[in-house]
Amino acid sequence: MGDVERRIEALEAKLAYGDTPREHNPERERLIEELKALRPAFEEKMAAEEARGDSRRRRTLEELEEVVRRRTRGL
């Protein structure tokens, strides 16, 4: 399981069991499932790029993860 996927699940658990009740959102769930389905192809492409010495995709993912971390801290 990837790091981003673990974070998504942790966030979902926090929303499900946290202090603030959340409304059931089927659209959000659909989007999360779509992202999870795309993850293997993304990781394969990223690994091939890394093998060629191109780390732009990995750095972009790290930046995105940091933005998500900052935003979720405010929940």
N, C-alpha and C positions, 0 to 999 in steps of 0.2 A: 504494500500500500504506500502510495506516495505521500510526501510531506504535506502537500496542498490538500490532498484528500483527507488526511488525518485532521487537518485544521478545519476543513469544512464540517466534518463530522463533530468535532469538538464544539464548533460554533452552533451547529444544530442542536446538540445536547444542551448547551447553555441556554439556548432560546427555549427549548422544550422544558427544561427543569429549573430555569433561572427565576429570578424575582419578578420579572416582567412577563405577564402572559402575552403570547403571540397568537395572532390569528392564523388559521390554516390557510396557506397560500399555494394552490396547485400550480400556478405558473412558476413560482420560485422553485418548487420541487422538480418541475419539468426541466427547467434550465440547469439545475444542479445535476440531474441525471444525464443531460446532453453533454455537459462538461466532463463528467466522469467517463462517458463513452469515448470522448475524443482524447482522453489522457494517454492511452497506449501509443497511438499514432504520433502524438506530440512528443512523447519521450523518445520514441525511436528516431524521429527526425532530429531531435536535439542531440542525441548520442552520436549520430552520423556527422552532424556539424561540429561537435566537440572533437571528434576524431580527426577532422580536417583542420582543427585549430581555430574554429570560429565559435566564440563563446557569447555572441550577442544575444541569442535566444535565452541562454541560461541567465545572463545578467538581467535581461528584461523580466524574466520570471521572478528572479530574486527581488527586483524593484516592485513588482506587482504584489508579491507576498508581503513586503514591508508596508505597502499602502493598506492592504487588507488588515494587517496586524494593528496598524494605527487606528483604523476606522472601527475595528471590533473592540478595541479597548474602551471606546466611548459608549458602548452599549449599556 
